[in-house]
């Protein structure tokens, strides 16, 4: 297979599948946010901010892939990097990803999220 045709085919496949994958990511993020708010109500504000960031990433990615399907791989890599940065920001700001031994270390340390 010609390298140029392989690249074209890859871009086409990613452009076709990206919107569904991004919507799946949105659904999983929403479900995770709901569970996170029920478990750690003190993190609601920062979680809402990060989920808003995810919404912007998803909308911009879908728009970009539809506008420039020939750049779909690059757009999706940038989207995943931005989502990873959002997740790292949330965990850094919230003080961890989960409680240890049933104790939420961020709330025990007296951090405020409002």
N, C-alpha and C positions, 0 to 999 in steps of 0.2 A: 504494500500500500504506500502510495506517495505521502511523504510527511505533510505536505500542504493539505491534501485531502483528509488525512487523519485529523489534523487540527480543525478543519472546517466541520468535520463530522462531530468531533468532541464539543465544539462550541454549540452546534445545533442541538445535541443531546442535552447539554447543560441548560441551554435556553428553554427547552421544552419542559424540563423537570424542575427548574428553579422555583417557579411560583408555587407549585405544590409543596415542595420542601420548605419554603419560607412560611407558608400557611401552617404546615405541621409544626414548625418551630414556634409560631405564634400561639397555636393551641396548647402546646406543651408548656410554654412560658406562662400563659394565662392560668393553666391548671396548677402549675407550681407556685405561682403567686398567690392563688387562693389558699392553698395549703400553708404557705409561709405566713400569710396574714393571720390565719386562724391559730397557728402555732406561736408566732412572735408578733403580737399586735403592736409592739413598740417600734417595729421596723417598717411600718406601713408607708411612711413618707418616702424614705429612701428607696423602698421597693417600687413605689409608684413612679418615682423618677427614672429608675432603671428600666422599668417596663415601658415607659414613654419613649426612652431611648431605643428599646427594641422595636417599638412600633415605627419609629422614624427609619431605622435601619431596614426593616422589612419593606416598608412602602418605597423607600428610595431604591432598594435592590430590585423590587418587582418593576418599578418604573424604568430603571436603568437597563435591565435585561430585555424588556419589551422594546425600548428605544434603540439599544445597541446589542442585538443578539450575537454579533461577532465578537463582543467583549464580555460575554456571559461568564466565562471562567474567572477573569480578573475581577469582575463585579462581585461574584460570589466569594472569592477569597477575601476581598476587602470587607464584605459583610460579615463573614465569620470572624475576621480579626477584630472588627468593631464590637461584635457581640461578645467575644472573649474579653475584650477590655471592659465592657460593661459588667460582665460577671465578676471580673477581678475587682473592679471598683466597688461593687455591692458587697462582696465578701470582705474586702478591706475595711469598708466603712461600717459594716454591721458587726465586725469583730470575729468573723469566722463563718463557716458554712453550716455548722450544726452544734447543738449543745453536747457537752461531754458529761457523761454520768448524770444526765437529766438536768444539768445546770447550764443556763445560757450565760456564758462568760461575759458577753457584752453588756447584758443588763446587770450582772453582779458587779461589774466594774463601775457602774454608775453612768455609762454613756447615755446620752439622750439623742433621740432621732427625730424629734419634732421641731 
